Amino acid sequence: MSSKSITGEGGAGRAGDKIFSGITVTAGCLILFVLFCVAVFLMWQALPTFMADPADISGGGGFGRYILPLVIGTVIAALIALLIATPVGIGVALFISHYAPRRLAQGLGYLVDLLAAIPSVVYGAWGMTVLAPALVGPYNWLAENAGWIPIFAGPASQTGKTMLTAGIVLSVMVLPIITSLTREIFLQTPKLHEEAALAMGATRWEMIRMAVFPFARPGVISAVMLGLGRALGETMAVALVLSSGGLIASLIRPGNQTIAAEIALNFPEAFGLRLSELIAAGLVLFLITLAVNVVARWIISRHKEFSGAN
């Protein structure tokens, strides 16, 4: 092969690298630019709310008193969803990746991926027509037998449209996200580590605990944070399942609301200061989501030096 042909191929390769590098840098800058534009739009449109007389804000107590119950409701619904979906999702992912026969694992994997493709309005309709009525009896039992606990204080909702119902629906929605990502992370565990643990006499569970979990920890945290982001921003499912009302401590009584559902229910008819209030609520949700992602990246960075693969 001549030196000219080698030089030509090398020059073409360097040119391709430069083009690809330029495309990736442009894409990264574009994402940051779009995020910046969204933040500027929200702050600009929400400015009238922050400058208005507190008596003119919905509820008459200022924006802080208006948004605080919505923030608490959003966080409660998301936490309920994570408390239910995280252990179940990790367990299902572990069963698919390390316990189930190959054919069964493939079928379960396809089923989990299919659940992630179902529209949120379908989950909301299922929660409103099937799940909520079915939970009326258990809610009455909780109110009678565990009503001394504030979160189960009665009287229980007779429609089943409560914060706990909304959290259960959200857990079903975020379960495919956590399961799919965690399954792929478990499958990426180096086989040599697993075989070495088994060769040392470890049982399958001990091998998973010593080799799989340490390797997958950062990825599992990322999967949970993605599920949390979905739960925080979910709109239609919560709007269909949850009955609007003031802030209450009980999870089985009607009341509470989330920011996303508040915006979805009131935005079509809103104008003037009310429209600015809803956009300000969206800004608060934007900041909450941003804070959650920053905390998630910080947690992951603490564990990236040892992932089980080094």
C-alpha positions in Angstrom: 0.0 0.0 0.0 1.4 3.4 -1.0 2.1 6.2 1.5 -0.4 8.4 -0.4 -3.2 6.0 0.1 -2.4 5.7 3.8 -2.2 9.4 4.2 -5.5 9.8 2.4 -7.3 7.3 4.6 -5.8 9.0 7.7 -6.9 12.4 6.5 -10.4 11.2 5.8 -10.5 9.5 9.3 -9.4 12.7 10.9 -12.0 14.7 9.0 -14.7 12.3 10.1 -13.6 12.6 13.7 -13.8 16.4 13.5 -17.3 16.2 11.9 -18.6 13.8 14.5 -17.0 15.8 17.3 -18.6 19.0 16.0 -22.0 17.3 15.8 -21.9 16.0 19.3 -20.7 19.3 20.7 -23.5 21.1 18.8 -26.1 18.6 20.2 -24.8 19.1 23.8 -24.9 22.9 23.4 -28.4 22.8 21.8 -29.7 20.8 24.8 -28.3 23.4 27.2 -29.7 26.2 25.1 -33.2 24.7 25.1 -33.0 24.2 28.8 -31.9 27.8 29.3 -34.7 29.1 27.1 -37.3 27.1 29.0 -36.0 28.5 32.3 -36.1 32.1 31.0 -39.6 31.6 29.6 -40.9 30.3 32.9 -39.3 33.0 34.9 -40.5 35.8 32.6 -44.1 34.5 32.5 -44.1 33.9 36.2 -42.8 37.4 37.1 -46.3 39.0 37.4 -47.2 36.4 40.1 -44.2 37.3 42.3 -44.9 41.1 41.9 -48.6 40.9 42.5 -50.4 41.7 45.7 -50.6 38.5 47.8 -54.4 39.1 48.2 -54.8 38.7 44.4 -53.2 35.2 44.4 -55.5 32.2 44.5 -56.4 31.6 48.2 -55.6 35.2 49.1 -52.5 34.2 51.1 -49.8 34.8 48.5 -47.9 32.5 46.2 -46.1 30.7 48.9 -49.3 29.6 50.6 -50.8 28.6 47.3 -47.8 26.5 46.1 -46.8 24.8 49.3 -49.7 22.3 49.4 -49.0 21.5 45.8 -45.3 20.9 46.4 -46.1 18.7 49.4 -48.7 16.7 47.4 -46.2 16.3 44.5 -43.5 15.0 46.8 -45.8 12.7 48.7 -47.2 11.1 45.5 -43.7 10.6 44.1 -42.3 9.1 47.3 -45.2 6.6 47.6 -44.5 5.6 44.0 -40.8 5.1 44.7 -41.4 3.2 47.9 -43.6 0.7 46.1 -41.9 0.5 42.7 -38.2 0.5 43.7 -38.1 -2.8 45.6 -40.5 -4.5 43.2 -38.6 -3.2 40.1 -35.2 -4.4 41.5 -36.7 -7.7 42.4 -38.3 -8.3 39.0 -35.1 -7.2 37.2 -33.0 -9.5 39.4 -35.4 -12.4 38.6 -35.2 -11.7 34.9 -31.4 -11.4 34.8 -30.3 -14.1 37.1 -33.0 -16.5 38.1 -35.6 -17.0 35.3 -35.1 -19.5 32.5 -34.0 -17.8 29.2 -37.4 -18.2 27.4 -39.3 -16.9 30.4 -36.8 -14.0 30.9 -37.3 -12.9 27.3 -41.1 -13.0 27.6 -41.0 -11.0 30.9 -38.6 -8.5 29.4 -40.9 -7.9 26.4 -43.8 -7.5 28.8 -42.0 -4.9 31.0 -41.0 -2.9 27.9 -44.7 -3.1 26.7 -45.9 -1.6 30.0 -43.6 1.3 29.5 -45.3 2.1 26.2 -48.8 2.4 27.6 -50.1 6.0 27.6 -50.5 7.6 31.0 -54.2 8.4 30.4 -54.8 4.6 30.2 -53.2 4.2 33.6 -55.3 7.0 34.9 -58.5 5.5 33.5 -57.6 2.2 35.0 -56.9 3.8 38.4 -60.1 5.8 38.3 -62.5 3.0 37.2 -60.9 -0.1 38.6 -58.3 0.5 41.3 -60.0 3.4 43.2 -63.3 1.6 43.8 -61.5 -1.6 44.8 -59.5 0.3 47.5 -62.6 1.7 49.2 -62.9 -1.4 51.5 -59.2 -1.5 52.5 -59.3 2.3 53.2 -62.3 1.8 55.5 -60.5 -1.0 57.3 -57.4 1.2 57.7 -59.5 4.1 59.1 -61.1 1.8 61.6 -58.1 -0.2 62.7 -55.1 2.1 62.1 -56.8 5.5 62.3 -54.6 6.5 65.2 -51.8 6.9 62.7 -52.1 10.3 61.1 -51.6 9.1 57.5 -54.5 6.6 57.9 -56.9 8.9 59.8 -60.5 8.8 58.7 -63.1 9.2 57.5 -61.9 7.3 54.4 -62.8 8.4 51.0 -65.8 6.5 49.6 -64.7 7.0 46.0 -61.1 5.8 46.5 -59.7 8.9 44.9 -56.9 9.6 47.4 -53.3 10.4 47.5 -52.4 6.8 48.2 -54.4 5.7 45.1 -52.5 8.2 43.0 -49.2 7.0 44.5 -50.1 3.3 43.6 -51.0 4.3 40.0 -47.7 6.2 39.7 -45.8 3.2 41.1 -47.2 1.1 38.3 -46.2 3.7 35.8 -42.6 4.1 36.9 -42.1 0.3 37.5 -41.3 -0.5 33.9 -38.7 2.3 33.8 -36.9 1.1 36.9 -37.2 -2.6 35.9 -35.9 -2.2 32.4 -32.9 -0.1 33.2 -32.0 -2.1 36.3 -32.3 -5.4 34.3 -29.8 -4.1 31.7 -27.4 -3.0 34.4 -27.5 -6.3 36.1 -26.8 -8.1 32.8 -23.7 -5.9 32.3 -22.1 -7.3 35.5 -18.7 -8.9 34.5 -19.1 -12.6 34.2 -15.6 -13.1 35.6 -16.7 -11.5 38.9 -19.8 -13.7 39.2 -17.8 -16.8 38.3 -15.1 -15.9 40.8 -17.6 -15.5 43.6 -19.2 -18.8 42.8 -15.8 -20.5 42.6 -15.0 -19.2 46.1 -18.0 -21.2 47.4 -20.6 -18.3 47.5 -24.2 -19.1 47.0 -26.1 -17.4 44.2 -27.6 -14.8 46.5 -24.1 -14.2 48.1 -22.7 -13.8 44.6 -25.4 -11.2 43.7 -24.8 -9.3 46.9 -21.0 -9.2 46.6 -20.6 -8.9 42.8 -23.8 -7.7 41.1 -25.1 -5.1 43.6 -21.8 -3.2 44.0 -21.3 -3.0 40.2 -24.9 -2.0 39.5 -25.3 0.5 42.4 -24.8 3.8 40.4 -27.0 2.5 37.6 -29.8 1.5 39.9 -29.7 5.0 41.5 -29.9 6.5 38.0 -32.9 4.3 37.2 -34.7 5.2 40.4 -34.1 8.9 39.7 -35.5 8.6 36.2 -38.6 7.0 37.8 -38.8 9.8 40.3 -38.7 12.3 37.5 -41.6 10.6 35.7 -43.5 10.5 39.0 -42.9 14.2 39.7 -44.1 15.3 36.3 -47.0 13.0 35.7 -50.2 14.8 34.8 -53.2 13.0 33.4 -53.0 9.9 35.5 -52.9 11.9 38.7 -55.6 14.3 37.5 -58.0 11.4 36.8 -57.3 9.5 40.0 -56.9 12.3 42.6 -59.8 14.4 44.1 -58.8 18.0 44.4 -58.8 19.5 47.9 -56.8 21.2 50.6 -53.6 19.8 52.2 -54.4 17.0 54.6 -52.1 14.6 56.5 -54.2 11.5 55.8 -53.5 9.4 52.6 -56.9 7.8 52.5 -59.0 10.9 52.7 -60.0 13.0 49.6 -57.7 16.0 49.1 -54.3 17.1 48.2 -53.1 17.8 44.6 -49.9 17.8 42.6 -48.3 20.7 40.7 -48.6 18.9 37.3 -52.3 18.0 37.8 -53.1 21.5 39.1 -51.6 22.9 35.9 -53.4 20.4 33.6 -56.8 20.9 35.2 -56.8 24.7 35.2 -54.6 25.8 32.3 -57.2 25.7 29.5 -59.4 28.3 31.2 -56.7 30.4 32.8 -55.8 33.9 31.8 -54.2 37.0 33.2 -52.8 36.6 36.7 -54.2 33.0 37.0 -52.2 32.0 34.0 -49.1 33.5 35.5 -49.7 31.6 38.7 -49.8 28.3 36.9 -46.6 29.1 35.0 -45.0 30.0 38.3 -46.1 26.6 39.6 -44.5 25.0 36.6 -41.3 26.9 37.4 -41.3 25.5 40.9 -41.7 22.0 39.5 -38.9 22.7 37.1 -36.6 23.7 40.0 -37.7 20.6 42.0 -36.8 18.3 39.1 -33.5 20.1 38.6 -32.7 19.7 42.2 -33.5 16.0 42.2 -31.2 15.4 39.2 -28.4 17.4 40.8 -28.7 15.3 44.0 -28.8 12.1 42.0 -25.6 13.0 40.1 -23.9 13.8 43.4 -24.9 10.4 44.9 -23.7 8.6 41.8 -20.4 10.5 41.8 -19.7 9.3 45.3 -19.9 5.6 44.2 -18.4 5.8 40.7 -14.8 5.2 41.9 -15.8 1.7 43.1 -18.5 0.1 41.1 -17.4 -3.5 41.5 -15.8 -3.5 38.1 -12.4 -2.2 39.2 
